[in-house]
Amino acid sequence: MANQVATLKMDMKFKKTRVGAVPVDWDVVKLGDVANRSEEHVEPGRDGKRPYIGLEHIRGGDGRLCAIGSSDSVTSLKTVFLKGDILFGKLRPNLKKIAVAPVDGVCSTDIIVIRPRDAVMRDFLFYRLHSDEAFDFAVGTAAGTKMPRTSWSMFRNYAFPCPPLFEQKRIAEILSAVDEAIEKADVVIDMGEELKKGLMQKFFKAHIPQPWPILELQDVTEKIADGEHLSPNTTRQGEVLLSAKDIGEGSISFENPKYVSRDDFNKFSLRCDPREEDVLIVSRGATIGRVCLVKTSQPFCLMGSVIQIRVNRGRLSPTYLAQFLTTPAAQNELLRTSGASAQQAIYLTHIRRFPLPVPPLKEQAMIAEVLVSMDDKNAIEMKSRRQLQEEKRALMQRLLMGRVRVR
C-alpha cells in the first residue's frame, strides 16, 4: 500500500464544471454516455440452469458478493449479465449494493446491469459508482416511499469527472490494492471467529473430566432486572440513559445516548442499576440476544429493552457468563424463548430460569481467559480493517475528484 500511495502527485490546476472543480485535463461525462445497460431478459428455466444473483447476494456497502444462487430456484423475468458487468442495486439504493459479475448469468430486475464502453475502464467505473456521490444521486432519483427505486432512465444522467484512460487505470489499481488488504483482514477475522466457535464447542460440551452441573441462572446471580418500561422525559444534558441501540457486540456505546434528570435517574436505578462487570442482554428489537459485559464505571441507566444480570461472584464469573451467552447454543435458546412472533421479547422469567453449565470457578476463569484473548486479537484485526476502510473512503474522495493526481 505504501508503494502505491508513494506514486501520488499533487496537481492544483482545476477548471469549474457542473460537478465542481476538476483537473483541466479531465472531462465531465454522464454515465449513459460511457456505459450501456443490458436489456437482454430471459425467463428462468427456459434456456437451462445459470448462475443467479439477487439483491440478497450482494453485500451492502463493500462492493462484494456474499453468494451466488441458481436460476432454477427463481421465477419471473430476469436480466442477463456477462462476466465483468457492473451490477447496481436500484431498489433501496441507500443500501449501497454494487458488485462486479464474476461469471456470466442472470440477475434480478431490481439490479441495473451496466456495461462500460471504450471511453471508461470497468474497474474505474466500478469505484466511481461505488462512491457516496453516485449512491446519493441514485437515492435522489428514486421513486416510491415503501420500496424506493431508481431507474436507468434517471441514473444514466449521473455526471462525474472522468480522467484519461491511463489515470483511470492507476486510480483503480490503488483502490484495488486497498480492497485486497481489506479482504485479507476479513479472512483473518473470519478464521479467528471460526476458531473461537470451535473452542466454544469444546469447552461447553461440559463432559471433561465430568459433567458440569446445569443450574438456573437465578441460582448463581444476585440480581436480574430490566430497565425503565415507560418512555421518560429526556433532557439535553443530565444522566445517561441507554437502550438496545447502544449495546454493541461486547461493548457499550456512549456516542449517541439520551439524557434524563437526576431525579429520574435515581428512580430508574432503584429497579435497574448497571455496574461494572454486570452482564447486559438486549431483550427486544433487531439485536435481540446481543450480549455485553459492562467494562466501564461510568454511571448510566437503562430502558426496558435491556436486561441487567449481576452474578454471585462466589459461584459465577461474569466474564464466563458473558462468553457462554454468546455461544450458538445459548443464542438459539434465547431466541427460542423469545417466541416466533414479530414482537419477539426475552422476559425476566426466561432469563431467571435460563439453564447454565457451571464448572468450578477455576475452570470458568481458564475458559474466560482463553476466549477473551481471542476476542482481543480479533478486535485488533477489526480495528485494522476499519482503518483500511476509512483510508479507502478518503482516497476515493481525493482520487475520483482529482484532488490528488497519479502518473
QUIVENFEN-V798911 format. One record per residue. PHI is phi in radians with two decimals (999 if undefined). PSI is psi as a letter, one per 40 degrees, with the letter a starting at -180 (NA if undefined). D_LAST is the distance of its C-alpha to the last C-alpha in Angstrom with 1 decimal. Layout:
PHI/PSI/D_LAST ; PHI/PSI/D_LAST
This chain:
999/d/16.1 ; -1.08/d/15.6 ; -1.15/d/13.3 ; -1.16/d/11.1 ; -1.19/d/11.3 ; -1.12/e/10.8 ; -1.50/e/7.0 ; -1.23/h/7.3 ; -2.26/i/7.3 ; -1.47/i/10.2 ; -2.57/h/10.7 ; -1.74/e/14.4 ; -1.54/h/15.0 ; -2.19/i/16.6 ; -2.27/i/19.4 ; -1.44/h/22.3 ; -2.43/i/22.8 ; -1.22/e/25.4 ; -1.89/e/23.1 ; 1.88/a/22.3 ; -1.33/h/19.7 ; -2.32/i/16.3 ; -0.98/i/13.5 ; -1.11/d/15.1 ; -1.67/e/13.0 ; -1.75/i/13.7 ; -1.77/i/17.1 ; -1.96/h/19.7 ; -2.21/i/21.4 ; -1.70/i/24.3 ; -0.92/d/24.4 ; -1.17/e/27.3 ; -1.52/e/25.4 ; -2.11/e/22.7 ; -2.64/i/24.9 ; -1.95/i/28.5 ; -1.82/h/31.0 ; -1.21/h/33.2 ; -1.97/e/36.7 ; -1.48/h/38.4 ; -2.20/i/41.0 ; -2.46/i/43.6 ; -1.65/h/46.7 ; -0.97/i/46.2 ; 1.63/e/48.8 ; -1.53/d/49.4 ; -2.28/f/46.8 ; 1.60/i/46.7 ; -1.41/h/44.9 ; -2.33/i/41.2 ; -1.07/i/38.7 ; -2.20/h/38.9 ; -2.19/h/36.6 ; -1.91/i/38.0 ; -1.04/d/36.7 ; -1.16/e/38.5 ; -1.61/e/36.2 ; -1.89/h/33.0 ; -1.31/h/32.3 ; -1.25/h/31.8 ; 1.67/d/28.7 ; -1.85/e/26.7 ; 1.29/f/25.9 ; -2.26/i/28.0 ; -1.48/i/31.3 ; -1.84/e/34.2 ; -2.97/i/36.4 ; -2.32/h/37.1 ; -1.66/a/40.6 ; -2.25/i/42.7 ; -1.15/e/43.7 ; -1.37/e/47.3 ; -1.80/e/47.5 ; -2.23/i/46.7 ; -2.25/i/48.4 ; 1.26/i/47.6 ; -1.12/h/45.0 ; -2.25/i/41.5 ; -1.69/h/38.1 ; -1.47/h/36.7 ; -2.26/i/33.1 ; -1.95/i/31.1 ; -0.96/h/29.0 ; 1.69/e/25.4 ; -1.16/i/26.8 ; -1.68/h/26.0 ; -1.84/h/29.2 ; -2.07/h/29.5 ; -1.26/h/32.7 ; -1.61/e/34.4 ; -1.47/h/37.5 ; 0.84/g/37.1 ; -1.08/e/33.4 ; -1.14/e/33.6 ; -1.33/e/33.7 ; 0.99/f/30.0 ; -1.79/h/30.6 ; -2.65/i/27.8 ; -2.80/i/26.9 ; -1.74/h/25.7 ; -1.16/h/28.7 ; -1.46/e/28.9 ; -2.58/i/31.8 ; -1.28/i/33.7 ; 3.10/a/36.3 ; -2.24/i/37.8 ; -2.46/i/37.3 ; -1.05/i/39.1 ; -1.28/e/39.2 ; -1.50/e/38.0 ; -2.07/h/34.5 ; -1.53/h/32.4 ; -1.63/h/30.9 ; -1.93/h/27.6 ; -2.11/h/26.2 ; -1.12/i/22.9 ; -1.62/a/22.9 ; -1.19/d/20.6 ; -1.34/e/18.5 ; -2.45/i/17.2 ; -1.41/i/16.3 ; -0.99/d/19.0 ; -1.14/d/17.2 ; -1.12/d/15.1 ; -1.11/d/18.4 ; -1.00/d/20.2 ; -1.18/d/18.3 ; -1.09/d/18.6 ; -1.38/e/22.4 ; -1.55/e/22.6 ; -1.45/i/21.9 ; -1.06/d/24.7 ; -1.09/d/24.4 ; -1.18/d/25.0 ; -1.17/d/27.9 ; -1.07/d/29.3 ; -1.12/d/29.3 ; -1.10/d/31.1 ; -1.10/d/33.6 ; -1.17/d/34.3 ; -1.77/e/35.1 ; -1.30/i/37.2 ; -2.00/i/40.9 ; 1.85/i/43.8 ; -1.75/d/44.9 ; -1.32/d/45.9 ; -2.25/g/43.4 ; -1.14/h/40.6 ; -2.32/h/38.4 ; -1.54/a/35.7 ; -2.52/i/35.6 ; -1.11/d/33.3 ; -1.08/d/34.9 ; -1.62/d/33.7 ; -1.19/d/30.5 ; -1.12/e/29.2 ; -1.54/e/29.1 ; -1.08/h/26.4 ; -1.80/i/23.8 ; -2.67/i/20.2 ; -1.22/h/16.9 ; -2.25/h/15.0 ; -1.40/i/11.4 ; -1.03/i/10.7 ; -1.00/d/11.3 ; -1.14/d/8.1 ; -1.35/d/6.6 ; -0.98/d/10.1 ; -1.07/d/10.0 ; -1.19/d/7.4 ; -1.05/d/9.5 ; -1.10/d/12.5 ; -1.11/d/11.9 ; -1.14/d/11.7 ; -1.18/d/14.7 ; -1.13/d/16.4 ; -1.10/d/16.4 ; -1.17/d/18.1 ; -1.07/d/20.5 ; -1.10/d/21.4 ; -1.15/d/22.3 ; -1.15/d/24.4 ; -1.11/d/26.1 ; -1.11/d/27.1 ; -1.11/d/28.5 ; -1.08/d/30.4 ; -1.10/d/31.9 ; -1.10/d/33.1 ; -1.10/d/34.6 ; -1.09/d/36.3 ; -1.11/d/37.7 ; -1.11/d/39.1 ; -1.18/d/40.7 ; -1.17/d/42.3 ; -1.10/d/43.6 ; -1.13/d/45.1 ; -1.04/d/46.8 ; -1.11/d/48.3 ; -1.17/d/49.6 ; -1.05/d/51.1 ; -1.07/d/52.9 ; -1.18/d/54.3 ; -1.15/d/55.4 ; -1.65/e/56.9 ; -1.20/d/59.0 ; 1.07/f/61.5 ; -2.18/e/63.6 ; -2.24/h/62.9 ; -1.40/d/65.3 ; -2.35/i/67.4 ; -1.01/h/66.7 ; -1.40/i/65.7 ; -1.15/i/67.8 ; -1.76/h/66.4 ; -2.01/i/67.2 ; -1.35/i/66.7 ; -1.01/d/64.2 ; -1.14/e/66.9 ; -1.39/e/68.8 ; -2.21/f/66.1 ; -2.24/i/64.8 ; -1.71/d/66.2 ; -2.70/h/64.6 ; -2.34/h/63.1 ; -2.59/i/62.4 ; -2.12/i/60.1 ; -1.43/a/58.9 ; -1.16/h/60.1 ; -1.57/d/61.0 ; -1.58/i/61.4 ; -1.17/h/58.6 ; -1.46/i/59.0 ; -1.36/h/58.6 ; -1.61/i/55.1 ; -2.22/i/54.3 ; -1.25/d/51.3 ; -2.39/i/51.9 ; 2.43/a/54.3 ; -1.59/i/54.6 ; -1.29/h/51.9 ; -2.10/h/52.7 ; -1.94/i/50.5 ; -2.37/a/50.7 ; -0.97/d/49.2 ; -1.13/e/45.8 ; -1.66/e/45.5 ; -1.72/h/46.4 ; -1.69/a/43.3 ; -1.30/g/43.3 ; 1.48/e/44.8 ; -2.64/i/44.1 ; -1.90/h/45.2 ; -1.83/h/43.0 ; -1.88/e/44.3 ; -1.27/d/41.2 ; -2.44/f/43.1 ; -1.47/i/46.8 ; -1.74/i/49.8 ; -2.25/i/52.4 ; -2.30/i/56.2 ; -1.20/i/59.0 ; -1.12/d/60.6 ; -1.09/d/63.7 ; -1.14/d/62.0 ; -1.01/d/60.0 ; -1.11/d/63.3 ; -1.14/d/64.9 ; -1.11/d/62.1 ; -1.25/e/62.1 ; -1.12/d/65.8 ; -1.57/d/64.8 ; -2.44/h/61.3 ; -2.24/g/60.1 ; -1.02/h/57.0 ; -2.29/i/56.6 ; -1.03/h/54.3 ; 1.31/e/54.6 ; -1.33/i/56.0 ; -1.85/h/54.5 ; -1.97/i/53.3 ; -2.26/h/53.2 ; -1.27/h/51.9 ; -1.79/e/55.0 ; -2.82/i/53.8 ; 1.69/a/50.8 ; -1.13/d/47.5 ; -1.87/f/47.1 ; -0.92/h/50.8 ; 1.62/e/51.4 ; -1.14/h/48.5 ; -2.10/i/49.7 ; -2.57/h/48.8 ; -1.65/h/50.4 ; -1.21/h/50.8 ; -2.10/f/49.1 ; -2.27/i/49.6 ; -1.67/e/52.7 ; -1.13/h/51.5 ; -1.18/i/54.3 ; -2.80/i/53.8 ; -2.09/i/55.8 ; -2.22/i/55.2 ; -1.44/i/55.7 ; -1.22/e/57.7 ; -1.39/e/54.7 ; -2.29/h/54.5 ; -1.81/h/57.1 ; -1.82/h/57.8 ; -2.22/h/59.2 ; -2.02/h/60.7 ; -1.43/i/61.8 ; -1.46/h/64.9 ; -1.12/e/63.3 ; -1.37/e/66.4 ; -2.24/d/65.7 ; -2.55/h/62.0 ; -1.48/h/58.7 ; -1.09/d/56.5 ; -1.18/d/53.3 ; -1.05/d/55.1 ; -1.07/d/56.0 ; -1.06/d/52.5 ; -1.18/d/51.1 ; -1.11/d/54.0 ; -1.19/e/53.5 ; -1.64/e/49.9 ; -1.18/i/51.1 ; -0.96/d/51.0 ; -1.12/d/54.8 ; -1.20/d/55.2 ; -1.11/d/52.7 ; -1.10/d/54.5 ; -1.17/d/57.8 ; -1.07/d/56.5 ; -1.19/d/55.3 ; -1.09/d/58.5 ; -1.26/e/60.6 ; -1.37/e/58.6 ; 1.59/i/59.8 ; -1.79/e/58.2 ; -1.39/i/58.5 ; -1.17/d/55.8 ; -1.80/f/57.1 ; -1.08/i/56.5 ; -2.72/i/57.8 ; -1.74/h/58.6 ; -1.73/i/61.9 ; -1.02/d/63.4 ; -1.03/d/66.1 ; -1.10/d/63.6 ; -1.18/d/61.9 ; -1.06/d/65.3 ; -1.73/e/66.3 ; -1.11/h/63.0 ; -1.34/h/63.7 ; -2.40/h/62.0 ; -1.23/h/62.4 ; -2.15/g/63.4 ; -1.31/i/63.3 ; -1.01/i/64.6 ; -0.97/d/62.6 ; -1.11/d/61.5 ; -1.24/d/59.9 ; -1.01/d/58.4 ; -1.11/d/56.7 ; -1.13/d/55.4 ; -1.08/d/53.9 ; -1.08/d/52.4 ; -1.10/d/50.8 ; -1.13/d/49.1 ; -1.23/d/47.8 ; -1.15/d/46.6 ; -1.03/d/44.8 ; -1.20/d/42.9 ; -1.06/d/42.2 ; -1.12/d/40.7 ; -1.12/d/38.4 ; -1.16/d/37.2 ; -1.10/d/36.8 ; -1.12/d/34.3 ; -1.14/d/32.3 ; -1.18/d/32.5 ; -1.14/d/31.3 ; -1.08/d/28.3 ; -1.12/d/27.5 ; -1.06/d/28.0 ; -1.12/d/25.6 ; -1.14/d/22.9 ; -1.13/d/23.7 ; -1.17/d/23.5 ; -1.09/d/20.1 ; -1.11/d/18.9 ; -1.04/d/20.5 ; -1.14/d/18.9 ; -1.12/d/15.4 ; -1.03/d/16.2 ; -1.08/d/17.5 ; -1.36/d/14.6 ; -1.27/d/11.8 ; -1.29/e/14.0 ; -1.81/e/15.0 ; 1.32/e/11.8 ; -1.23/d/13.3 ; -2.23/h/10.2 ; -1.80/i/6.7 ; -2.13/i/3.8 ; -2.17/NA/0.0
